[in-house]
Amino acid sequence: MKLPLLLLGFAARALGDAAYTFHCFSILISGAWESRWTESKHNSDYGKFVLSAGKFYGDPEKDKGIQTSQDAKFYARSVKFEPFSNEDQTLVIQFTVKHEQNIDCGGGYIKLFPGDLNQEDMYGDSPYYIMFGPDICGPGTKKVHVIFSYKGKNHLINKDVRCKDDEYTHLYTLIVRPDNTYEVKIDNKKVESGNIENDWDMLPPKQVKDPNAKKPEDWDDREKIDDPDDVKPEDWEKPEHIADPDAKKPDDWDDEMDGEWEPPMIQNPEYQGEWKPRQIDNPTYKGKWVHPEIDNPEYTPAPKLYMYENIGVLGLDLWQVKSGTVFDNFLITNNEKYAEDFGNQTWGVTKDTEKKMKEKQDEEDKRIEEEEEKTKSEDQEEEEEDEEAEKEEEQEVESDTQAKARDEL
């Protein structure tokens, strides 16, 4: 169901046949979106968002979102809601992105800010809690950003989470749980998961190398050694290059003029390379020495890495070289099941129809292109025929002129 732009607090909301009671902020786009989304004035030349379903869609109304409309621009717009803390509860962030312009370089992510953000001064360095969503730039960067802020520093995930890079609408979901685990979903399918402490470098390591431990001087970590009984063969030494035995001094070679003739050098077929003794197992090998580790005195457990005290603003703060991205179906909730159902009944309802419309457009574009190529080819053939006919006519005129001249003679 397409709702007007709204914020839902602690409430029960019906979705299909099910009812849910939980903390939920649903930010769907309608014609009144500009009154709720504040544009930053930090710079004077930010790109403009427009209300649009794009060039292809599953439903012309349900699929309307805010679309980037100007190339090579920064965009900065945000929406405020009642601040809350996700302490002791799951946080789910979800939205849809459609890069219908076949984006070459630009962001498709959102940022979650503290409730005290000055929205009119929001810019790239404004402190945020979470940055999440796709980022594409050339063939080398096609990732899903999952960045958490901790103690004033932004921490990127240590894993490579690949984003979708086609032109269709995709559903992006981040789940952050109070047990410090997380999950990333694309199109309601899990693509990554794990533990926040393990997958971000927010905390010092639990273990560090013992500074007082040193490898014993008699520790032999050579797995193989030279065989002391192996001896280089007496006939081993052969030069790498030799004079070509088949070469002959040219008949016209003049020693006085050309200098003393020397045959060219060729690779010696008997050359065996540098001799090295064969390798045998080292009888005193003790294995690779492993530096002992001790508990890191600088490490302190942080059971609430997942938690943010004052979540209150969702922002789009990004750069795009080629515009055309459509954002829609923003959702912040603490109910994973609701988020999944919400995605299925928004993005899930229109995705197949959207794809069919795009395929139909592509077929029509291909037909038009083929007709244009055919017309161009026919025009070229006609032009060539005209040129040939004109040439033949000129030849006939010239022949007639020559014949007339002969008759006069």
MOSUL-V264420 format. One record per backbone hydrogen bond with DSSP energy under -1.0 kcal/mol. NH is the residue of the N-H (numbers start at 1). CO is the residue of the C=O. If there is no record, write none. Layout:
nh=NH co=CO
nh=NH co=CO
This chain:
nh=11 co=22
nh=13 co=20
nh=15 co=18
nh=18 co=15
nh=20 co=13
nh=22 co=11
nh=25 co=332
nh=27 co=330
nh=33 co=30
nh=35 co=32
nh=36 co=33
nh=37 co=33
nh=38 co=78
nh=40 co=76
nh=41 co=120
nh=47 co=74
nh=50 co=67
nh=52 co=65
nh=63 co=59
nh=64 co=61
nh=65 co=52
nh=66 co=327
nh=67 co=50
nh=68 co=325
nh=69 co=48
nh=72 co=321
nh=73 co=320
nh=75 co=318
nh=77 co=316
nh=78 co=38
nh=79 co=314
nh=81 co=312
nh=84 co=311
nh=86 co=308
nh=89 co=86
nh=91 co=176
nh=92 co=333
nh=93 co=174
nh=94 co=331
nh=95 co=172
nh=96 co=328
nh=97 co=170
nh=98 co=326
nh=100 co=98
nh=102 co=99
nh=106 co=136
nh=107 co=319
nh=108 co=134
nh=110 co=132
nh=111 co=315
nh=112 co=130
nh=113 co=313
nh=115 co=310
nh=117 co=114
nh=119 co=117
nh=121 co=118
nh=122 co=119
nh=126 co=123
nh=129 co=112
nh=130 co=112
nh=131 co=147
nh=132 co=110
nh=133 co=145
nh=135 co=143
nh=136 co=106
nh=137 co=141
nh=138 co=104
nh=143 co=135
nh=144 co=161
nh=145 co=133
nh=147 co=131
nh=148 co=155
nh=149 co=129
nh=150 co=153
nh=153 co=150
nh=155 co=148
nh=158 co=199
nh=163 co=142
nh=170 co=97
nh=172 co=95
nh=173 co=185
nh=174 co=93
nh=175 co=183
nh=176 co=91
nh=177 co=181
nh=180 co=177
nh=182 co=194
nh=183 co=175
nh=184 co=192
nh=185 co=173
nh=186 co=189
nh=187 co=171
nh=189 co=186
nh=191 co=184
nh=192 co=184
nh=194 co=182
nh=196 co=180
nh=199 co=195
nh=200 co=196
nh=202 co=200
nh=208 co=294
nh=210 co=292
nh=213 co=210
nh=219 co=216
nh=225 co=280
nh=227 co=278
nh=230 co=227
nh=236 co=233
nh=242 co=266
nh=244 co=264
nh=247 co=244
nh=253 co=250
nh=258 co=254
nh=259 co=255
nh=266 co=242
nh=268 co=240
nh=271 co=268
nh=280 co=225
nh=282 co=223
nh=285 co=282
nh=286 co=220
nh=294 co=208
nh=296 co=206
nh=299 co=296
nh=305 co=302
nh=307 co=304
nh=311 co=84
nh=312 co=113
nh=313 co=113
nh=314 co=79
nh=315 co=111
nh=316 co=77
nh=318 co=75
nh=320 co=73
nh=321 co=105
nh=326 co=98
nh=327 co=66
nh=328 co=96
nh=330 co=27
nh=331 co=94
nh=332 co=25
nh=333 co=92
nh=334 co=23
nh=339 co=335
nh=340 co=336
nh=341 co=337
nh=342 co=338
nh=343 co=339
nh=344 co=340
nh=345 co=341
nh=348 co=343
nh=350 co=346
nh=351 co=347
nh=354 co=350
nh=355 co=351
nh=356 co=352
nh=357 co=353
nh=358 co=354
nh=359 co=355
nh=360 co=356
nh=361 co=357
nh=362 co=358
nh=363 co=359
nh=364 co=360
nh=365 co=361
nh=366 co=362
nh=367 co=363
nh=368 co=364
nh=369 co=365
nh=370 co=366
nh=371 co=367
nh=372 co=368
nh=373 co=369
nh=374 co=370
nh=375 co=371
nh=376 co=372
nh=377 co=373
nh=378 co=374
nh=379 co=375
nh=380 co=376
nh=381 co=377
nh=382 co=378
nh=383 co=379
nh=384 co=380
nh=385 co=381
nh=386 co=382
nh=387 co=383
nh=388 co=384
nh=389 co=385
nh=390 co=386
nh=391 co=387
nh=392 co=388
nh=393 co=389
nh=394 co=390
nh=395 co=391
nh=396 co=392
nh=397 co=393
nh=398 co=394
nh=399 co=395
nh=400 co=396
nh=401 co=397
nh=402 co=398
nh=403 co=399
nh=404 co=400
nh=405 co=401
nh=406 co=402
nh=407 co=403
nh=408 co=404
nh=409 co=405
